[in-house]
Amino acid sequence: MVARIYQPARNAMQSGKANSRAWVLEYDAEVPRQADPLMGWTSSGDMKQQLRLTFDTREQAVAYAERNGIAYKVAEARRPKRRAKSYADNFRWGRQDNWTH
């Protein structure tokens, strides 16, 4: 079973960076989920899917996986591209976009 080590993206409803600096170790699904015929709930017999470990740094997560003999893959975090914007550009002469007010 392979574990995935990654740094989670921030929630779309957040403007800050809370809970996005930690590194997470999660196991990949070994057994597919199946729907219960009576209630329709989704379940799985794989208990390792419920395990989610958090670490302060990537090195700590990798060291934990190696110390416990867990096969792992590291997914590097993608940083968003920042566009330089100015409030004054909304009122610039020769503006290409439509006026929205």
Buried (B, 14 or more C-beta within 10 A) or exposed (E): EEBEBBBBEBEEEEEEEEEEEBBBBBBEEEEEEEEEEEEEEEEBEBEBBEEEBEBEEBEBBBEBBEEEEBEBEBEEEEEEEEEEEEEEEEEEEEEEEEEEE
